[in-house]
Amino acid sequence: MIKKMKLLIISPVAERGGAERVMVDILKHLNADKFQAEVVFFQQGSLVEEVEQLGCRTHVLDAARLRNVTSYFRVISQLRSLIRSRGIDLVVNWMPKAHLYGGVAARLERKPAVWWQHGVPDKHWLDRLVSRIPATGVLCPSLISKHYQEKLKPKAPVLLNNLGVDLNEFPVAAAAEGNDFRAVHGIPEDAIIFAFLGRLQRWKRPDVVIRAFNRVSRQHPVYMLVIGGALFGLETEYEDELKAIAKEGHPERVIFLGHQKQVAPILAVTDVVVHASLLEPFGMVITESMALGKAVLAVGRGGPKEIINSGFDGLLYDGTEDQLVELMTSIVEGKISVQAMGQNARSTVESRFTAHKMAERFENNLSLLVNAKA
């Protein structure tokens, strides 16, 4: 019998964000014959129960702010105890902050540690500090993320681990599902619906999307869904700013739906999803929308450029409001057909970006790093 590799995954937060959703999907599809995972959270939250329901043992450690030195060393001591008592083979730190704790604990216990870089690192103090803590390797969701991580010193092996979508949660929706939604919100059956999906933060640039929509809506009876809200207490005032921008056009056609736990039923009623980040680390919103057979407009840099074949399964633009207006107008006027793009988008996800493939890459990367260390 092959001995299972015992993983201790450490997550600083216990609520669903993008990185946490990735972690859950990997746990769902992890090969139980080869891996056994336990998860440490630094706070209570809905993810604790969700992960337990997947059959994973969980531990909640009360970690105060990093500046609290007493709490920091207490948590490291608790992690060391867990590594020993649970017979852990590999520590997987989910996000840089987790590696500040788990990387040190693993080092002291002489166990390998890998950490997940979900973003595009820069010269921020946290990125520099985390990179100085020894690691067996770093996993990145995209080539752009990998490129910038490799520029930080000291260097550790950096491996690509593209993300993926659970196709059971994002099936190609039947057209009838959208009729009730349109009726509830007073949207005509023949009106084109655009959507922005994501956390309402400035770097994601929903303001650019709404301003572009305002310009298009002056000439055409289109609608915009804004799906998302503030998470983790960041930029909580920004939604009010966006609503003020919507009032510059037809505010009754811009529908703010807030944060949604289940986005697939809402995305199913849209025609086109608009993405606006200038340097997106990957773009789970993009692959989730594509899985539903939706065409996506996204800036042709970073992760989206690695996902979308422009003109075939989506459209890439230069990031300017003017070009976004041009593309949205062409779609509304029928100069660009998004139906075929949507079908191709689903095929792209099925062939390259499923949760099962993501978990397989994760398993292979962990095995590669641990075997290389040995």
N, C-alpha and C positions, 0 to 999 in steps of 0.2 A: 504494500500500500504506500502511495506517495504521501509524504508528510506535507500537510498544509502549511502555507506561509501565514503566520499570524500577524495581522496588521493592527497597529494602533493609529487611527486617524484622529487628528486633533483639529477641531473647528472653533474659532474664537466666538462665533455667534450661533444662535439656535433659531433663527428666523430665516425664511426663504429669501435669498437674493439670487443673483445669477450664479455665483460660484457655488452656493449651497445647493441649488437645483442640480448642478452638474454632479456634485458629490452624491446626492440621493440617487440619481440615475445610474451612476457607476455602481453603487451598492446594490441596486436592483438587479443589475446584469452581471455582477461579479461571479466568476466561476467558483461555486461552493465546493467543488472537489479539490481545488488548488489553493483557495484563499479563505481565511476566516478573519473577519473584520470586527473590531470594537471601536466605538467612537467616543471621544472625549469632547464635551462642550464646556465652554468657559462661562456659561450662563444657562438659565432655564429658558425654554421657549418651545414653540410648536414642533420644531424639528426633532426634539428629543423623543417624543411619542412616535412620530412618523418613522424615525430610524428604528426604534424598537419593534414596530410593526413589520419591519423588513426582516426581523429575526436577528438583529445585531444587538449585542450588549452595549449599553451606554453608561457613561460616567459624567457627572456634572461637577466641575471644580469651580469654586467661586474665585475668579481672578479679578482683582481690582485693576485700576489703571496702571499702565506700565511704570509710572513714576513712583508707585508704591513699592519700594524695594522689598519690604517684608513680605508682601503678598507675592511678589515675583518669585522669590526663592522658596516660599512655601509651596507654590504650584509646581515648581520644578522638582521639589522633593516628592510631591504626590505623584507626579508623572514617572519619576524613577521607580517609585514603589509599584506602580501599575505595570511598568515594563517588566520588572522582575517577577511579580506575583502572577501575571497573566501569561508569562512565557512569550513575550512579544519578540518577533523576528525583525520587524521593520516598522519604523515610525514614519507616518505620512502626515506632514503638516499642511493643513489646508489654508493656504494664503500666507503671506509673509509674516504677519503677526504671530501666527501659530508656531512658526519656525524659531522665533525668538525664545520660546519656551521649550518646544519639543526637540529642537535641534540641540540645545544645551543638555537636556535630560538624556537624549540618546547618546550624545558624545560621552557623558559621564558614565553611562551604562555600557559603553563600547558596543552600541548597536547602530546599524546604518539608519540614516534619516534622509528622506526625500521630501521636497516641498513643492507645492503647486503655486505657480505664478499665473494668476488669472488675468493680470493686466499687462500694460506696456510699461515696464519700469523706466524711471528716469534717474536723475541725480538727487532725488529726494533722500533725506537722511535715513528714512526707514529702509529704502531699497539698498542703500550702501551698507547699513548696519547688518541687515539680514544676510546679505551676500558674504559677510565676513564670518558668519557662523558656519562651521564645517557642514557639508552636505554631501551625500553620496551622489545626488543629482537633483536637477530641477526639471519639472514638467511644465510645458507651455502650450497653450491652446492653438497658437498660430505661428507662422514664420516671422511675423513682425514682432511678436512678443519674444520669441526665441532670439531674434537678432539683437534686440536691446538688452536682454538678459545676459547674453554672451559678452557684451561690452563692459559689464560690471566686474570688478575685481574684489577679492581673488576669484578665479574662475572655478566653476564646477561643471561637470557634464550636464548639458542642457538638451533635452529630448522633446520632440514635437508630439503633442497628444491632442489632435483635433477633437472638437466636441461633437456631440450627436444628439439626436432627438428620439424620444420614445414614441415610435409611430402609433402605438396604442392610444396615446394621449392626444395625438395630432392626426386623426384620420382625415382623409379627403371628405369634406362635409357635403351632404346633400343640399341642393339649392333651396329646398323647402324650409330649411332651418332658419333662413334669413327673413322669411316673410313676417313672422310675428315680431321680430326685432324692429323691422322697418315700420310696422304699424304702430308699435308702442312709441317710437320716437318721431313719428310723423314724416318718415322719409319715403318719397315716392319710389315705386318699384323699379323705375327705369333710371333713377339717379345713381351716378357713380359715387361710391364711398371710398375715401382714402382713410388710412389709419396711421397713427403714430403709436408705437408700443415701446414702453421702457420707463425706467425711473425718470422722474422729472428733475433732472439736474442740468446745469448749464452746459457741461461738456458734451451732453447728448444733443444739444441744439434743437429742442422742440420749437423754440421761438422762430427759427428759420423756416421750419415746416409750416407753422401756422401763418407766418407772413406770406409765404409763397401761396398757400391755400387761399388767403384773403384776396390775393390778386387774381387767382383763377376764378374764384367764386363771384367776382364782379361781372364776369362774362358768361358763367355757366352755373346751372343749379346743382352744384356738387355739395357733398357733405364730408366732414372730417370727424373721426373718432380719436380721442386722446385717451389712451389706455395706460394708466400708470399713476403713480403718486410718489410722494417722498418716502424713502426708506431709511432706517437707521438714524432718523432725526436730522438728515442732511438737507439743507436748502428748503426748509419747510415753507418759506414765503414765496418760493418761485412759482407755484401754481397760480397764485393771485396775479402775478405779473403776466403769466401766459393768458389768463382770462381777460386781462386788460388789452392785450394784443388782439385777441379774438374779437373784441368789441370794435376794432377798427374796420372790420369787414362785416360779415353776416354772422353775428354771434349765435343766432338760433341754429345755425348749421354746423357749429363746432360743439361737439358733445363730449364733455369731460366725464369719463366713467370711473376715474379713480383706480386704485390698485385692485387687481383682480387675481384671485387664486387660480381660477380656471380661465385662461385666455382663449383657448381653442374655439369655444362656441361663439365668442364675439368676433374673432378673426374670420370665422367662417362666413360672416355676412359681408365682409369687406371685399372690395375689388382689387385694391392696391395698397401695399404697406410701404410707408416712406421712412427711411432711416437717414440720419443726418450727422452722426459722429464723424469727426475728421480723422481720428486715429483710434478706431475700434479694435480692441484686442482680438476679438473673434466675431461675435455677432449671433448669439443664440436666438435673438428675436428674428433675425434673418432666416435661419434654418427652420425655425418653428413655423414661420409664415410660408416658406417654400414647401414644407411638408404638407401644409393644407392646400397646396396647389395655387398659392397666391404669388403674383409677380411682386418683386421688391425693387424699389428705387433706393440705391445706397451710394455713398461716396466711394469713389474708386481708389481707396487707399486702405492699408492695414488689412484686417481680417476679411471684410467684404470682398476685396479684390481677389482673395484666395478662394472665395466660395462661389461667386457669381461669374458666369460667362456672359458678359454683357451682350444683350440682343438675343440670347438663346434662352436663358432661364431667369432673366432679370435685367435690370438696367443700372449701369454705373454712371454717375455724373461727377462734375468737378467740385462739388461742395458749395457752389454759389447758389444764392436764392434765384438768380436769373435763369440759370440752366434748369433748376428744379421746376420753375414756373413753365418753362418751355416744354419739358417732358410731361408734366401733368396736363398741360393744355393739349398736347398731341394725343394723349391717351383719351381724354374726354371727347375730343373731336374725331376719334376713330382713326387717326393717322398711325397710331401704334396699337397693335392688337395684343392684349395681355393674356388672353385665354390660352394660346399655345405656350406662352412663356410659363404660365402657371403649371401646365402639364409637365413641361420639361423640368420645372423647379422641383416638383415632387420626385421625378426620376433621379435628379441629382442627389437629393437627400437619401433616397433609398440606396443608391450605389456608394455614397461616400460618407454620409453624416448621420448614421443611426446611433442610438444609444448603445446598441450591442457592439457595433464596431468601435465606439469610443471606449467601452469597457475592455474590449480585447486589446486595444492599443495600450491602455493603462496596465493591464496584466503583463503584456510583453515588455513594456518599458521597465516595470518594477523588477521583473526577472532579469532583464539585461543589466540593470544597474547593480543589483545585488550580486549577480554572478561575476561581474567585472570587478567588484570590490573584493570578492573572495579570491 
